[in-house]
């Protein structure tokens, strides 16, 4: 299996919160994703963590369950729990202290 890289760039979003651009690279193939993170969502899911840590852990979570090509190209971080009910329970463990 090819080694996987998850590249995350986070910037502030207009109106608050953050927007992350995520590139997932496996071998010579890559996908790009745009993820919105509301301030309230970050505080609820992983209090004290950075938006970058949440997004990186969220992509690790997603990639354990589906190929990079199946991940939505643009979404809000909270939508993951709609597809994977265990997400909110597990994300704190993945982000760590």
LINPELIN-V265359 format. One record per residue. RES is the residue in one small letter. PHI is phi in whole degrees, -180 to 180 (none if undefined). PSI is psi in whole degrees, -180 to 180 (* if undefined). Layout:
res=RES phi=PHI psi=PSI
res=RES phi=PHI psi=PSI
This chain:
res=x phi=none psi=141
res=x phi=-71 psi=148
res=x phi=-71 psi=142
res=x phi=-108 psi=139
res=x phi=-122 psi=138
res=x phi=-118 psi=113
res=x phi=-104 psi=127
res=x phi=-125 psi=126
res=x phi=-121 psi=125
res=x phi=-118 psi=135
res=x phi=-133 psi=162
res=x phi=-72 psi=140
res=x phi=-93 psi=150
res=x phi=-61 psi=133
res=x phi=85 psi=5
res=x phi=106 psi=163
res=x phi=78 psi=-160
res=x phi=-138 psi=161
res=x phi=-128 psi=130
res=x phi=-114 psi=138
res=x phi=-104 psi=123
res=x phi=-119 psi=130
res=x phi=-117 psi=125
res=x phi=-107 psi=122
res=x phi=-117 psi=127
res=x phi=-132 psi=112
res=x phi=62 psi=-123
res=x phi=-100 psi=-1
res=x phi=-103 psi=144
res=x phi=-145 psi=159
res=x phi=-132 psi=153
res=x phi=-121 psi=143
res=x phi=-139 psi=151
res=x phi=-122 psi=124
res=x phi=-125 psi=130
res=x phi=-99 psi=137
res=x phi=-128 psi=113
res=x phi=-78 psi=147
res=x phi=-54 psi=-45
res=x phi=-65 psi=-37
res=x phi=-68 psi=-42
res=x phi=-60 psi=-47
res=x phi=-64 psi=-35
res=x phi=-75 psi=-43
res=x phi=-76 psi=-45
res=x phi=-145 psi=78
res=x phi=-53 psi=131
res=x phi=87 psi=-9
res=x phi=-87 psi=163
res=x phi=-87 psi=159
res=x phi=-61 psi=-38
res=x phi=-62 psi=-44
res=x phi=-62 psi=-41
res=x phi=-64 psi=-46
res=x phi=-66 psi=-45
res=x phi=-60 psi=-48
res=x phi=-64 psi=-36
res=x phi=-65 psi=-39
res=x phi=-72 psi=-35
res=x phi=-61 psi=-43
res=x phi=-59 psi=-51
res=x phi=-62 psi=-43
res=x phi=-70 psi=-17
res=x phi=-74 psi=-18
res=x phi=-114 psi=-20
res=x phi=-157 psi=158
res=x phi=-70 psi=156
res=x phi=-56 psi=-32
res=x phi=-69 psi=-19
res=x phi=-89 psi=-12
res=x phi=-75 psi=134
res=x phi=-52 psi=144
res=x phi=-76 psi=-26
res=x phi=-148 psi=129
res=x phi=-164 psi=166
res=x phi=-93 psi=142
res=x phi=-55 psi=-35
res=x phi=-66 psi=-17
res=x phi=-70 psi=-20
res=x phi=-58 psi=-40
res=x phi=-64 psi=-22
res=x phi=-72 psi=-35
res=x phi=-87 psi=-33
res=x phi=-131 psi=94
res=x phi=-57 psi=-25
res=x phi=-78 psi=-8
res=x phi=-54 psi=-54
res=x phi=-65 psi=-30
res=x phi=-73 psi=-35
res=x phi=-95 psi=-21
res=x phi=-64 psi=-36
res=x phi=-61 psi=-39
res=x phi=-67 psi=-38
res=x phi=-71 psi=-35
res=x phi=-74 psi=-38
res=x phi=79 psi=-177
res=x phi=-69 psi=*
